[in-house]
Amino acid sequence: MTTTTAQIISTLAEGKLTVEVAQTELPEPKGSQILVKMEAAPINPSDLAVLTGPADLAGAEYSPGRFVADMPEPFYSGQKARHGMRLPVGNEGAGEVVAAGDDEYAQSLIGQRVACVPGTAYSEYCIADAMLSLPLGELSSEQGASAFVNPMTALGFVETARAAGQNAIIHTAAASNLGQMLLKICQEDDIALVNIVRKSEQADMLRDMGATHVVNSADEDFFSQLCAAIEETDAYFGFDPIGGGQMTDTCFRAMEQVAARNMSEYSRYGSDQAKKMFIYGRLDLGPTILTPAYGFGWTLSGWLLTPFLQQAGMETVLRMRQRVLEGLTTTFASSYKRKVNLEEMLTREAVLEYSQMKTGEKYLVTP
């Protein structure tokens, strides 16, 4: 038996992005699939790539349950593969399992509240994989709505650093919800963390949480502060959600300056200190600017959660999931500025606010 559901759909066609609440037919769940009545789903930066992207949201036409915005070049042509496709949105969320396929484990979840990663979470109902879902027990859907993307990403950073033999991490845009989780994890696991923020109030917040190394990019002596933090922690391994601009370049330059100070012999090629940065987001959609004057021992790479989980192995993933479940009200707790239903999340006021991805202004969708 099919299920009719209201669902957020994003369509890119003829130079315009249309996002609307539409009626969709969901098939009966099969095998390990579960049908979840969605109760809460966060709007994460990773959702915005499909939900809004770089569309002209300020100049968009808004109507109840719908907005239409121009998609500028080169972004429109650069997404040619999705032209005309009706894409559901919402990476993660939580709700009650109301039906399941014939898989024994999936059947056992009926009536339980779970966190899940359906990719269609902005919907009244969605189909999810039971094996990727997390039973929440006595926790509410709001407490479990953000149980995957940010917690597993923050844990993934630590796992990635450990696998590379690193005991210190640099993190930019560190006052974010994810950044606060990473700080708590590093405190628990005795890993040095250099937190880069851009406002004094963000620096104060992290210091109040016990952060030892916080540097503010707005300070005149930011670069010297960053070098001092790297000197003290040996942090030559970092993660950057900004993407565009020169923050990654600045981290590389600071790493090299510290490494060069400690060289016992001069080399025209710079230090041989290995330096690595990962870009895991695009808060800045502009070009990533590099000025490679930091030796030749540097590597810039991308980092995404799904490929990491695929490579990490089931034992590691299950260990990470259990840690998240145990810490959902502490280490991995999320807070939200505003709750909206499907129609409210497409109003001009809401779209213009959550699309800015400001620290402390996360939205929760309650379908």
DRENDO-128831 format. One record per residue (C-alpha): residue number from 1; x, z, y. Coordinates in pm, 1 decimal, always signed. Layout:
# DRENDO-128831
@i:NUM u:X w:Z v:Y
...
***
This chain:
# DRENDO-128831
@i:1 u:+0.0 w:+0.0 v:+0.0
@i:2 u:+139.3 w:-95.0 v:+340.2
@i:3 u:+153.9 w:+138.3 v:+640.9
@i:4 u:+75.5 w:+25.8 v:+994.8
@i:5 u:+296.5 w:+187.5 v:+1255.5
@i:6 u:+362.1 w:+171.0 v:+1628.0
@i:7 u:+729.6 w:+87.0 v:+1674.2
@i:8 u:+973.7 w:+3.4 v:+1954.0
@i:9 u:+1082.8 w:-361.5 v:+1924.3
@i:10 u:+1361.3 w:-526.9 v:+2126.4
@i:11 u:+1370.7 w:-908.0 v:+2162.8
@i:12 u:+1629.6 w:-1118.2 v:+2345.4
@i:13 u:+1515.6 w:-1473.6 v:+2426.5
@i:14 u:+1521.6 w:-1726.8 v:+2710.8
@i:15 u:+1755.3 w:-1512.6 v:+2918.1
@i:16 u:+1532.2 w:-1205.5 v:+2907.3
@i:17 u:+1521.0 w:-878.6 v:+2715.5
@i:18 u:+1171.9 w:-764.9 v:+2615.4
@i:19 u:+1128.8 w:-410.1 v:+2483.4
@i:20 u:+780.0 w:-305.4 v:+2378.5
@i:21 u:+567.2 w:-85.7 v:+2158.4
@i:22 u:+435.8 w:-313.6 v:+1884.5
@i:23 u:+236.4 w:-274.6 v:+1565.0
@i:24 u:+438.9 w:-328.3 v:+1247.7
@i:25 u:+348.1 w:-333.0 v:+880.5
@i:26 u:+577.9 w:-128.3 v:+657.8
@i:27 u:+588.4 w:-202.9 v:+284.3
@i:28 u:+533.9 w:+62.6 v:+20.1
@i:29 u:+863.7 w:+248.0 v:-43.5
@i:30 u:+1046.4 w:+145.2 v:-360.9
@i:31 u:+1324.9 w:+296.2 v:-567.4
@i:32 u:+1516.2 w:+551.7 v:-357.5
@i:33 u:+1326.8 w:+465.6 v:-38.6
@i:34 u:+1115.6 w:+726.6 v:+141.5
@i:35 u:+840.5 w:+686.6 v:+400.3
@i:36 u:+899.6 w:+930.6 v:+685.4
@i:37 u:+646.3 w:+1033.8 v:+947.9
@i:38 u:+883.2 w:+1054.5 v:+1244.1
@i:39 u:+865.9 w:+1363.7 v:+1463.1
@i:40 u:+1187.5 w:+1346.9 v:+1670.3
@i:41 u:+1459.8 w:+1089.2 v:+1741.9
@i:42 u:+1739.8 w:+1112.7 v:+2001.9
@i:43 u:+1845.4 w:+831.9 v:+2234.0
@i:44 u:+2219.7 w:+801.9 v:+2172.9
@i:45 u:+2461.5 w:+567.8 v:+2354.8
@i:46 u:+2489.9 w:+371.8 v:+2029.9
@i:47 u:+2115.8 w:+296.0 v:+2048.1
@i:48 u:+2142.1 w:+137.9 v:+2390.7
@i:49 u:+2328.9 w:-171.3 v:+2267.1
@i:50 u:+2001.2 w:-301.5 v:+2122.1
@i:51 u:+1755.9 w:-105.4 v:+2335.4
@i:52 u:+1883.0 w:-200.7 v:+2682.0
@i:53 u:+2236.3 w:-340.4 v:+2675.6
@i:54 u:+2359.7 w:-467.5 v:+3014.5
@i:55 u:+2015.9 w:-599.8 v:+3115.3
@i:56 u:+1900.1 w:-572.7 v:+3478.5
@i:57 u:+1689.7 w:-261.2 v:+3426.9
@i:58 u:+1645.9 w:-187.1 v:+3797.7
@i:59 u:+1491.1 w:-530.5 v:+3855.3
@i:60 u:+1284.7 w:-534.1 v:+3536.5
@i:61 u:+906.5 w:-574.0 v:+3519.3
@i:62 u:+748.2 w:-258.2 v:+3378.8
@i:63 u:+399.8 w:-229.5 v:+3231.1
@i:64 u:+244.3 w:+26.3 v:+2993.3
@i:65 u:+447.2 w:+29.9 v:+2671.2
@i:66 u:+667.3 w:-262.0 v:+2776.4
@i:67 u:+942.2 w:-386.7 v:+3005.9
@i:68 u:+1101.4 w:-727.9 v:+3055.7
@i:69 u:+1447.5 w:-753.8 v:+3211.9
@i:70 u:+1688.1 w:-1037.3 v:+3288.5
@i:71 u:+1996.7 w:-1043.5 v:+3067.0
@i:72 u:+2291.1 w:-1169.1 v:+3274.6
@i:73 u:+2570.2 w:-1394.3 v:+3157.6
@i:74 u:+2801.5 w:-1379.8 v:+2976.4
@i:75 u:+2612.0 w:-1110.9 v:+2787.9
@i:76 u:+2312.7 w:-1331.3 v:+2705.6
@i:77 u:+2517.9 w:-1613.1 v:+2553.2
@i:78 u:+2747.5 w:-1359.9 v:+2388.6
@i:79 u:+2452.9 w:-1231.8 v:+2179.7
@i:80 u:+2340.6 w:-1574.0 v:+2059.0
@i:81 u:+2308.7 w:-1451.5 v:+1701.4
@i:82 u:+2017.0 w:-1223.6 v:+1796.3
@i:83 u:+1825.4 w:-1467.2 v:+2018.4
@i:84 u:+1459.0 w:-1463.5 v:+1919.5
@i:85 u:+1499.7 w:-1178.0 v:+1671.2
@i:86 u:+1253.2 w:-888.3 v:+1689.8
@i:87 u:+1477.7 w:-586.8 v:+1635.3
@i:88 u:+1358.0 w:-230.8 v:+1572.3
@i:89 u:+1557.9 w:+43.9 v:+1742.8
@i:90 u:+1663.9 w:+404.3 v:+1678.5
@i:91 u:+1957.0 w:+495.8 v:+1458.2
@i:92 u:+1857.1 w:+847.4 v:+1356.4
@i:93 u:+1579.7 w:+1102.4 v:+1364.3
@i:94 u:+1382.2 w:+1352.6 v:+1161.7
@i:95 u:+1033.8 w:+1391.9 v:+1021.4
@i:96 u:+821.9 w:+1462.2 v:+714.3
@i:97 u:+845.1 w:+1257.6 v:+395.3
@i:98 u:+492.8 w:+1139.8 v:+311.8
@i:99 u:+563.9 w:+888.7 v:+33.3
@i:100 u:+853.5 w:+772.4 v:-182.3
@i:101 u:+964.2 w:+516.8 v:-436.4
@i:102 u:+985.9 w:+600.1 v:-806.5
@i:103 u:+1338.6 w:+743.5 v:-783.6
@i:104 u:+1332.4 w:+1106.2 v:-900.8
@i:105 u:+1526.4 w:+1243.8 v:-605.4
@i:106 u:+1317.9 w:+1045.2 v:-357.2
@i:107 u:+1001.0 w:+1182.3 v:-514.9
@i:108 u:+1134.0 w:+1537.2 v:-484.2
@i:109 u:+1151.4 w:+1497.5 v:-104.9
@i:110 u:+777.9 w:+1433.4 v:-57.4
@i:111 u:+637.8 w:+1701.3 v:+173.1
@i:112 u:+981.9 w:+1802.6 v:+298.3
@i:113 u:+1123.2 w:+1762.3 v:+648.1
@i:114 u:+1439.9 w:+1550.1 v:+650.8
@i:115 u:+1694.3 w:+1405.5 v:+891.0
@i:116 u:+1750.8 w:+1035.9 v:+827.9
@i:117 u:+1926.7 w:+723.0 v:+957.0
@i:118 u:+1669.5 w:+442.3 v:+921.4
@i:119 u:+1780.5 w:+229.8 v:+1216.8
@i:120 u:+1409.6 w:+215.0 v:+1309.5
@i:121 u:+1361.0 w:+573.9 v:+1424.1
@i:122 u:+1160.8 w:+495.5 v:+1741.1
@i:123 u:+848.8 w:+455.1 v:+1532.4
@i:124 u:+553.8 w:+658.4 v:+1408.8
@i:125 u:+663.9 w:+590.2 v:+1050.5
@i:126 u:+982.2 w:+445.5 v:+904.4
@i:127 u:+1143.4 w:+359.4 v:+574.1
@i:128 u:+1468.8 w:+543.8 v:+500.9
@i:129 u:+1709.5 w:+584.7 v:+209.5
@i:130 u:+1665.2 w:+917.4 v:+30.4
@i:131 u:+2034.7 w:+929.3 v:-60.2
@i:132 u:+2131.3 w:+915.4 v:+308.5
@i:133 u:+1871.1 w:+1170.9 v:+415.9
@i:134 u:+1930.7 w:+1540.9 v:+472.0
@i:135 u:+1663.3 w:+1797.2 v:+373.6
@i:136 u:+1623.7 w:+2038.2 v:+665.2
@i:137 u:+1464.0 w:+2332.6 v:+490.6
@i:138 u:+1328.4 w:+2572.1 v:+753.0
@i:139 u:+1484.4 w:+2382.5 v:+1044.4
@i:140 u:+1257.1 w:+2188.6 v:+1279.1
@i:141 u:+1267.6 w:+1814.0 v:+1328.8
@i:142 u:+1399.1 w:+1870.0 v:+1681.7
@i:143 u:+1687.7 w:+2075.8 v:+1542.2
@i:144 u:+1762.9 w:+1809.6 v:+1281.8
@i:145 u:+1700.7 w:+1495.2 v:+1486.1
@i:146 u:+2066.5 w:+1455.0 v:+1584.9
@i:147 u:+2212.8 w:+1554.2 v:+1248.5
@i:148 u:+2402.7 w:+1232.8 v:+1179.3
@i:149 u:+2550.9 w:+1023.1 v:+1459.0
@i:150 u:+2725.9 w:+1281.5 v:+1677.4
@i:151 u:+2805.5 w:+1548.0 v:+1413.0
@i:152 u:+2937.6 w:+1301.1 v:+1154.4
@i:153 u:+3131.7 w:+1112.5 v:+1423.3
@i:154 u:+3298.6 w:+1430.0 v:+1551.6
@i:155 u:+3382.6 w:+1536.9 v:+1196.5
@i:156 u:+3503.0 w:+1183.1 v:+1127.8
@i:157 u:+3753.3 w:+1208.9 v:+1412.9
@i:158 u:+3902.7 w:+1521.0 v:+1257.8
@i:159 u:+3911.7 w:+1363.6 v:+911.3
@i:160 u:+4079.5 w:+1053.1 v:+1056.5
@i:161 u:+4340.4 w:+1264.1 v:+1236.4
@i:162 u:+4416.0 w:+1469.7 v:+926.0
@i:163 u:+4453.9 w:+1158.3 v:+712.5
@i:164 u:+4714.3 w:+1035.9 v:+961.9
@i:165 u:+4899.8 w:+1367.2 v:+952.7
@i:166 u:+4796.0 w:+1463.2 v:+1306.4
@i:167 u:+4726.1 w:+1818.1 v:+1424.4
@i:168 u:+4624.5 w:+1732.3 v:+1781.6
@i:169 u:+4367.8 w:+1498.8 v:+1938.7
@i:170 u:+4301.5 w:+1356.4 v:+2284.5
@i:171 u:+3933.7 w:+1297.7 v:+2365.0
@i:172 u:+3804.7 w:+1126.3 v:+2679.0
@i:173 u:+3456.8 w:+1180.9 v:+2828.4
@i:174 u:+3495.0 w:+1514.2 v:+2654.5
@i:175 u:+3200.7 w:+1697.5 v:+2814.0
@i:176 u:+2947.8 w:+1489.7 v:+2620.1
@i:177 u:+2728.1 w:+1634.5 v:+2347.2
@i:178 u:+2967.4 w:+1485.7 v:+2092.6
@i:179 u:+3265.4 w:+1617.8 v:+2285.8
@i:180 u:+3129.2 w:+1970.7 v:+2275.9
@i:181 u:+3083.2 w:+1941.5 v:+1899.9
@i:182 u:+3440.0 w:+1816.1 v:+1859.9
@i:183 u:+3567.6 w:+2110.7 v:+2062.9
@i:184 u:+3389.7 w:+2357.6 v:+1834.8
@i:185 u:+3518.4 w:+2182.0 v:+1521.1
@i:186 u:+3876.6 w:+2184.7 v:+1648.9
@i:187 u:+3846.8 w:+2553.5 v:+1734.7
@i:188 u:+3721.0 w:+2626.2 v:+1382.6
@i:189 u:+3988.5 w:+2409.8 v:+1217.5
@i:190 u:+4281.5 w:+2512.7 v:+1440.0
@i:191 u:+4341.6 w:+2162.8 v:+1577.1
@i:192 u:+4474.4 w:+2123.4 v:+1931.0
@i:193 u:+4238.0 w:+1924.5 v:+2153.9
@i:194 u:+4312.2 w:+1771.5 v:+2493.0
@i:195 u:+3978.2 w:+1727.9 v:+2672.7
@i:196 u:+3960.6 w:+1469.2 v:+2952.4
@i:197 u:+3663.6 w:+1499.5 v:+3191.3
@i:198 u:+3579.5 w:+1355.5 v:+3533.4
@i:199 u:+3408.5 w:+1643.6 v:+3714.0
@i:200 u:+3509.8 w:+1999.8 v:+3792.3
@i:201 u:+3181.7 w:+2139.1 v:+3659.2
@i:202 u:+3247.2 w:+1964.9 v:+3327.9
@i:203 u:+3592.7 w:+2119.3 v:+3313.9
@i:204 u:+3444.7 w:+2462.2 v:+3386.4
@i:205 u:+3185.1 w:+2419.2 v:+3112.8
@i:206 u:+3446.6 w:+2336.2 v:+2848.2
@i:207 u:+3671.7 w:+2620.8 v:+2958.2
@i:208 u:+3373.5 w:+2857.1 v:+2931.3
@i:209 u:+3339.7 w:+2732.0 v:+2572.7
@i:210 u:+3698.8 w:+2834.6 v:+2508.3
@i:211 u:+3879.1 w:+2502.8 v:+2559.4
@i:212 u:+4251.0 w:+2551.8 v:+2621.5
@i:213 u:+4347.8 w:+2205.5 v:+2741.1
@i:214 u:+4109.5 w:+2047.4 v:+2994.2
@i:215 u:+4221.7 w:+1784.4 v:+3246.6
@i:216 u:+4006.1 w:+1634.8 v:+3518.9
@i:217 u:+4060.7 w:+1264.8 v:+3594.4
@i:218 u:+3930.2 w:+1323.7 v:+3949.0
@i:219 u:+4221.6 w:+1556.3 v:+4033.2
@i:220 u:+4512.4 w:+1413.4 v:+4232.0
@i:221 u:+4760.5 w:+1547.4 v:+3976.6
@i:222 u:+4555.9 w:+1429.1 v:+3676.5
@i:223 u:+4840.0 w:+1229.5 v:+3522.9
@i:224 u:+5088.4 w:+1515.8 v:+3542.2
@i:225 u:+4824.3 w:+1750.6 v:+3395.5
@i:226 u:+4769.2 w:+1508.3 v:+3109.1
@i:227 u:+5142.8 w:+1480.4 v:+3042.3
@i:228 u:+5172.1 w:+1859.3 v:+3038.1
@i:229 u:+4886.4 w:+1890.8 v:+2788.1
@i:230 u:+5042.5 w:+1627.5 v:+2559.9
@i:231 u:+5380.5 w:+1802.0 v:+2586.7
@i:232 u:+5225.6 w:+2130.0 v:+2478.9
@i:233 u:+5010.5 w:+1994.1 v:+2195.4
@i:234 u:+5197.7 w:+1686.2 v:+2062.4
@i:235 u:+4872.7 w:+1490.8 v:+2098.4
@i:236 u:+4964.1 w:+1127.8 v:+2035.2
@i:237 u:+4631.3 w:+1040.9 v:+1872.2
@i:238 u:+4309.0 w:+993.2 v:+2066.9
@i:239 u:+3950.1 w:+876.6 v:+2080.7
@i:240 u:+3788.0 w:+703.7 v:+2379.7
@i:241 u:+3414.3 w:+627.2 v:+2420.7
@i:242 u:+3463.1 w:+469.2 v:+2765.2
@i:243 u:+3614.0 w:+144.1 v:+2639.7
@i:244 u:+3640.8 w:-45.8 v:+2966.3
@i:245 u:+3884.2 w:+27.3 v:+3246.0
@i:246 u:+4220.7 w:+199.2 v:+3217.5
@i:247 u:+4160.7 w:+537.7 v:+3054.0
@i:248 u:+4307.4 w:+432.0 v:+2719.5
@i:249 u:+4602.6 w:+279.3 v:+2905.0
@i:250 u:+4651.6 w:+603.1 v:+3098.6
@i:251 u:+4662.2 w:+802.2 v:+2775.0
@i:252 u:+4922.7 w:+566.5 v:+2629.8
@i:253 u:+5134.8 w:+589.7 v:+2945.5
@i:254 u:+5122.7 w:+969.5 v:+2942.1
@i:255 u:+5213.1 w:+978.8 v:+2572.7
@i:256 u:+5513.2 w:+754.0 v:+2635.0
@i:257 u:+5630.6 w:+950.2 v:+2936.8
@i:258 u:+5634.1 w:+1270.3 v:+2735.2
@i:259 u:+5801.4 w:+1102.2 v:+2437.6
@i:260 u:+6064.3 w:+939.9 v:+2660.0
@i:261 u:+6159.9 w:+1277.5 v:+2809.3
@i:262 u:+6242.5 w:+1402.0 v:+2462.6
@i:263 u:+6454.5 w:+1103.4 v:+2354.5
@i:264 u:+6810.6 w:+1199.8 v:+2261.2
@i:265 u:+6935.9 w:+845.5 v:+2322.8
@i:266 u:+6829.2 w:+578.8 v:+2569.8
@i:267 u:+6654.9 w:+265.0 v:+2438.6
@i:268 u:+6553.9 w:-31.2 v:+2646.0
@i:269 u:+6250.7 w:-67.2 v:+2418.4
@i:270 u:+6112.0 w:+275.5 v:+2495.1
@i:271 u:+6044.8 w:+557.2 v:+2253.9
@i:272 u:+5972.6 w:+512.4 v:+1885.7
@i:273 u:+5699.5 w:+776.6 v:+1900.5
@i:274 u:+5387.7 w:+651.2 v:+1723.4
@i:275 u:+5091.9 w:+651.1 v:+1963.6
@i:276 u:+4737.4 w:+561.6 v:+1860.2
@i:277 u:+4405.2 w:+539.2 v:+2045.4
@i:278 u:+4063.2 w:+452.0 v:+1904.5
@i:279 u:+3782.2 w:+306.8 v:+2116.2
@i:280 u:+3445.9 w:+413.5 v:+1973.7
@i:281 u:+3205.3 w:+327.7 v:+2256.2
@i:282 u:+3145.9 w:+116.5 v:+2566.5
@i:283 u:+3035.8 w:+352.9 v:+2840.2
@i:284 u:+3218.5 w:+107.7 v:+3067.0
@i:285 u:+3122.4 w:-251.0 v:+2980.4
@i:286 u:+3415.6 w:-394.8 v:+3174.5
@i:287 u:+3740.1 w:-521.8 v:+3018.6
@i:288 u:+3980.0 w:-280.1 v:+2853.2
@i:289 u:+4288.1 w:-294.9 v:+3077.0
@i:290 u:+4627.7 w:-237.0 v:+2918.5
@i:291 u:+4969.8 w:-237.6 v:+3083.7
@i:292 u:+5197.9 w:-212.5 v:+2779.9
@i:293 u:+5494.2 w:-29.7 v:+2925.2
@i:294 u:+5484.2 w:+239.5 v:+2659.0
@i:295 u:+5732.1 w:+115.1 v:+2401.7
@i:296 u:+5623.5 w:-73.6 v:+2094.8
@i:297 u:+5505.5 w:+214.2 v:+1880.7
@i:298 u:+5147.3 w:+205.0 v:+2003.2
@i:299 u:+4825.6 w:+96.5 v:+1831.7
@i:300 u:+4478.9 w:+43.6 v:+1977.4
@i:301 u:+4193.8 w:+17.6 v:+1730.5
@i:302 u:+3817.1 w:+44.0 v:+1709.9
@i:303 u:+3637.0 w:+328.1 v:+1531.4
@i:304 u:+3283.1 w:+314.6 v:+1394.8
@i:305 u:+3106.3 w:+575.8 v:+1185.6
@i:306 u:+2963.0 w:+351.5 v:+912.8
@i:307 u:+3293.8 w:+186.9 v:+811.1
@i:308 u:+3460.5 w:+528.2 v:+816.7
@i:309 u:+3198.2 w:+675.8 v:+582.3
@i:310 u:+3230.0 w:+379.8 v:+348.1
@i:311 u:+3604.6 w:+432.6 v:+323.7
@i:312 u:+3600.5 w:+812.7 v:+314.6
@i:313 u:+3441.0 w:+840.4 v:-29.1
@i:314 u:+3132.4 w:+1025.3 v:-148.1
@i:315 u:+3307.3 w:+1359.5 v:-198.1
@i:316 u:+3421.3 w:+1367.4 v:+165.1
@i:317 u:+3083.8 w:+1248.8 v:+295.5
@i:318 u:+2894.3 w:+1514.1 v:+99.1
@i:319 u:+3131.6 w:+1783.2 v:+225.0
@i:320 u:+3078.3 w:+1666.8 v:+583.5
@i:321 u:+2699.1 w:+1658.5 v:+541.4
@i:322 u:+2692.8 w:+2012.0 v:+404.2
@i:323 u:+2899.3 w:+2135.2 v:+697.2
@i:324 u:+2657.7 w:+1968.2 v:+940.1
@i:325 u:+2355.7 w:+2125.6 v:+770.4
@i:326 u:+2513.1 w:+2471.2 v:+785.0
@i:327 u:+2597.0 w:+2430.6 v:+1154.0
@i:328 u:+2291.4 w:+2254.0 v:+1297.7
@i:329 u:+2194.8 w:+2552.7 v:+1509.6
@i:330 u:+2553.5 w:+2637.7 v:+1612.7
@i:331 u:+2846.6 w:+2392.2 v:+1600.8
@i:332 u:+2625.1 w:+2083.6 v:+1581.7
@i:333 u:+2332.7 w:+2193.1 v:+1795.5
@i:334 u:+2199.3 w:+1937.5 v:+2045.2
@i:335 u:+2001.5 w:+1995.7 v:+2363.5
@i:336 u:+1771.5 w:+1754.3 v:+2544.6
@i:337 u:+1676.4 w:+1709.8 v:+2906.1
@i:338 u:+1339.2 w:+1550.7 v:+2837.4
@i:339 u:+1101.7 w:+1464.4 v:+2553.1
@i:340 u:+904.7 w:+1138.9 v:+2565.2
@i:341 u:+669.0 w:+951.3 v:+2335.6
@i:342 u:+707.6 w:+580.3 v:+2258.5
@i:343 u:+519.1 w:+463.5 v:+2566.4
@i:344 u:+688.1 w:+711.1 v:+2800.8
@i:345 u:+1037.0 w:+604.8 v:+2691.2
@i:346 u:+968.1 w:+255.5 v:+2829.5
@i:347 u:+865.8 w:+365.8 v:+3178.7
@i:348 u:+1090.6 w:+273.6 v:+3469.1
@i:349 u:+1183.5 w:+634.1 v:+3543.8
@i:350 u:+1287.3 w:+709.4 v:+3185.5
@i:351 u:+1473.8 w:+383.4 v:+3122.6
@i:352 u:+1678.3 w:+405.8 v:+3441.6
@i:353 u:+1772.6 w:+764.8 v:+3362.6
@i:354 u:+1870.8 w:+757.6 v:+2994.0
@i:355 u:+2046.1 w:+420.3 v:+3026.8
@i:356 u:+2304.0 w:+584.5 v:+3256.4
@i:357 u:+2420.9 w:+800.9 v:+2963.9
@i:358 u:+2496.5 w:+1097.3 v:+3189.2
@i:359 u:+2633.1 w:+1416.7 v:+3038.2
@i:360 u:+2358.9 w:+1671.8 v:+2975.2
@i:361 u:+2073.2 w:+1424.1 v:+3020.9
@i:362 u:+1998.5 w:+1326.6 v:+2662.5
@i:363 u:+1641.6 w:+1219.3 v:+2578.8
@i:364 u:+1443.0 w:+1301.7 v:+2265.7
@i:365 u:+1171.0 w:+1063.0 v:+2148.3
@i:366 u:+871.5 w:+1226.9 v:+1980.8
@i:367 u:+671.8 w:+939.5 v:+1826.6
***
